[in-house]
Amino acid sequence: MRKETAINYAKRMHSHHKLTLPVDVEHLAKKYANLRFEEFPIDIDGVAANLKQRGKTPTILVNKDRPKSRQRFTLAHEIGHVVMPWHMGTICDITNENLVDGSQEYLTMEAEANAFATELLMPTIWIQRLLDEHENLATISQIIVKNGGVSPIAATLRLRAMLPAGYLFIVMNSKESITYAGRSDGTYATPPNKGDGPDAIKRLSYASDTYTFTAGTNTYFWFKLPDEIELEGESDGDWRLLLDTIVKEITRNTDEQIKYKQKVNGVLGYANSLIGKGAQTEKSLYSACVQRFANNSALDPITKHKKFKNFLASKIRDLMSKI
Ligand SMILES: [Zn+2]
């Protein structure tokens, strides 16, 4: 609720000052506070001091050793601390999580200042218009970076929060190692882990669209995952027998056979729970299962088995027939 209020403060700031993009945060900050760019001996992005202190003007300090786009975000964040009436005293924005005051109140104020900064630099109506006008998420990301004056990761996280279910992003460094990944709310597929390699990209080959752009030494990938996938298997036969056949061909160890079946049933149980949550078609359920199976490398022997698609199609038809 308070986060919503923080966003409204940023919206009001836009209309009150008739701001244009990229927002001149330096000019704006000077209307509310003393502003200094400084070097810090510790790992800190910025400070908002003298907040709501009688007779004192608030002061904003920004770490000048950070990249320009990051300084802009920090500045927008500190303006948030200054204008939100319940943010009081002195707030230090420490980058190193181990040194952060972990109190709930501090974390809430940080989330509010971030929500304020996000809305100030990348207004909701602007992002929504970009999403309406363009299909290519790489194009949209690059427009946000350029016209919003933000970092590619800030633009990516902004899109993540606004996209509907079914989108996943990956950031890969020059050594082809994943440094960041995430998904829009409600997406079935789980993002790969930090440190995973290019195999994670291959596992998303079922995506209906892929958008890529590079920024510095990083490559950004957006995947649009299909709402529905055509059932590929012939689904002749009983899915239980098919699963039995598959696990027996993979291993003769009965304990391992049981473990495989439990893992497969875990994914299918999830699919079953989706049926209870809302309307599903055979094809949408198949897509949900493909998304859940695709990045589970422990199940590779199963999912790469020639009878797996038959098994999955048969199981899904069985699930649907029971509705
Ligand atoms: Zn802060």
Residues whose N, C-alpha, C, O or C-beta is under 5 A from the ligand:
A	BS01	ZN	D93 E110 A113
